[in-house]
Amino acid sequence: MMLEYSISPKGETFKLPSQEEYPKEYERLKELADRQRALGREIVVVMGLGFVGAVMAAVVADATDQNGQPTKFVIGMQRPSPRSFWKTPLLNRGIPPVSSEDPEVPLMINRCVNEKKTLTATYTYDALKLADVVIVDVQCDYLKESLGRVCEGRADMVAMEESIEIIAQQISPQTLVLIETTVAPGTTEQIAYPIIKKAFQKRGILSDPVLAHSFERVMPGKNYVASIRDFWRVCSGINEESTHRVVKFLKDVLNTEKFPLSVLDRPIESETAKIIENSFRATLLAFMDEWSLFAERNGVDLIKVINAIKVRPTHSNIIFPGPGIGGYCLPKDGGLGVWAYRHIHGFEDDIFKITPKAIDINDTRALHVAQLTRDALRNMSRPIASADILVLGASYREDVGDTRYSGSELIVRRLTEMGAELRVHDPYVLHWWEFEKQDEYPATSQSLKRFFRGQEKLKDLRIEQDLQKALHGIDALILAVRHRHYLNLNPEEIVKAAGGPIAVIDCFGILDDERIKRYFELGCEVKGLGRGHVKRIKDQVRKKIRNTE
Ligand SMILES: NC(=O)c1ccc[n+]([C@@H]2O[C@H](COP(=O)([O-])OP(=O)(O)OC[C@H]3O[C@@H](n4cnc5c(N)ncnc54)[C@H](O)[C@@H]3O)[C@@H](O)[C@H]2O)c1
């Protein structure tokens, strides 16, 4: 049976719209659009109010001309599914449907909805009829069949293909369709174009669609808005008119004077640019995994080594990988490229060696954290089974509330499988849906739980908001994310709150040598990813204790 309600992360319940409400909603939008068009504004529909679409919609709605007058009216369109409908009524109150550390996000959304009145949200696809421009920000996932073997997966084109189909049935022939979603290279020309062309023909429209691709480089953190508006963009249209239209549109809404556009010849080049960009980053991170293990086994502190190398300008982007590489993009984008080579372009040979290997290494790096935790507890003569373990940080990176494919999820799953009792603290995350709704999130049968045993009880895992309470009685503490709240924790206070010595696992170079030393002095055990030198500090502390006895 279809659920009739959608519940926001803060627990507010919204009834899904009934069929009778649709015509009235369209009337509302039509009136708004007519009035806005009379003011000389273009009507822009943003399809998909997720991490990208919600803030992109606000950036477009906030754009002004040289006289400070708004140039666009934006309708954010979100399908009314039980999982996502709540985003629409929230946005219509001026509240962002995504959490972020950037104070500009709520300010901008409130300003556009309630003051400038250049932004509204809706659930009806009829909004597309009103659009001069449609921006596609729906997801295009990559489904993995097994853990650590990305090549066994496939691109999930359903949301993208459905969206393009719906757009093609509703838009006017001159509407610019701008795909911002990261897609398998070839999608705009070989999947979207034929879908629109065919739908146009059925509607008696003979002209070519106006279709372009320009990928997002958004970083949902402290500079969320700037990472969309004040950042370099790549774009390309399927023909001259489309290229002209997309360039004009992006110049209207982004800070292209300071951050010039790169206009490429064909959409496949723009699509490939995104995939290479993220595969490059994934490869850089994966490359450090073997050196991280080398460091742990040979007394080397990889953090200091990296900092020493980084001063060379040619090597300044060397990075420490942390406990697995999460976020929505890096774990999947290379897979979209490898998949496209075979399934869009029809090649049979196996040219991709490095890109899939990098993703496989990154996808399994977090499992090593469970081994370090087991070993640290073993050194304290405590079994991992039924040990109480607190993970600090659920997000995939510091100072954001985005938990998608975070290394922490794998840490929790593996340690649970090994019999430990897990607790989690994260100041940015209210609900860790990957656990609470693990039967349906991120989609039915797509939860990472399928790769582990004994995961049922994790449905009851709740994010602890009170750190002191979370620390009480633990056996081990895993510093998993570099949230600013965790950078200066005091060892004395931690051990006191825990009620005695604990195992401390540093996944991200969070502890300096002074703190590591202090933990050992307090009777704790310390281990860390890439931090082989902790053994040296431990020996020094033990020697000092022996000499004073
Ligand atoms: N999140 C990031 O940091 C980031 C950065 C750069 C690029 N991207 C890319 O941007 C794209 C979107 O990512 P996201 O993070 O915003 O995803 P998301 O899952 O947060 O948002 C997608 C939204 O689209 C909606 N949607 C799906 N089908 C729809 C339809 N038919 N009609 C209306 N709405 C529909 C979903 O309900 C959801 O709200 C992806 O390709 C991603 O790879 C994301």
The ligand as an ORCA input file, in Angstrom:
! r2SCAN-3c Opt
* xyz 0 1
  N      26.007     15.922     -3.450
  C      27.127     16.399     -3.964
  O      28.001     16.796     -3.236
  C      27.346     16.459     -5.470
  C      28.438     17.191     -5.972
  C      28.610     17.276     -7.347
  C      27.733     16.612     -8.198
  N      26.692     15.894     -7.687
  C      25.802     15.229     -8.617
  O      24.556     15.902     -8.662
  C      23.506     14.986     -8.902
  C      22.417     15.119     -7.853
  O      23.009     14.843     -6.584
  P      22.310     15.181     -5.212
  O      23.351     15.020     -4.178
  O      21.569     16.462     -5.283
  O      21.247     13.953     -5.148
  P      20.002     13.787     -4.174
  O      19.657     12.341     -4.169
  O      20.242     14.531     -2.892
  O      18.860     14.584     -4.935
  C      18.173     14.133     -6.039
  C      16.733     14.596     -5.880
  O      16.049     14.352     -7.092
  C      14.738     13.920     -6.772
  N      14.146     13.264     -7.926
  C      14.440     12.050     -8.456
  N      13.653     11.806     -9.521
  C      12.852     12.890     -9.661
  C      11.824     13.242    -10.568
  N      11.423     12.421    -11.541
  N      11.212     14.450    -10.425
  C      11.580     15.281     -9.446
  N      12.540     15.017     -8.552
  C      13.174     13.827     -8.655
  C      14.964     13.010     -5.575
  O      13.786     12.763     -4.859
  C      15.992     13.834     -4.783
  O      15.384     14.758     -3.916
  C      24.162     13.598     -8.924
  O      24.467     13.264    -10.234
  C      25.457     13.809     -8.206
  O      26.424     12.898     -8.634
  C      26.472     15.809     -6.333
*
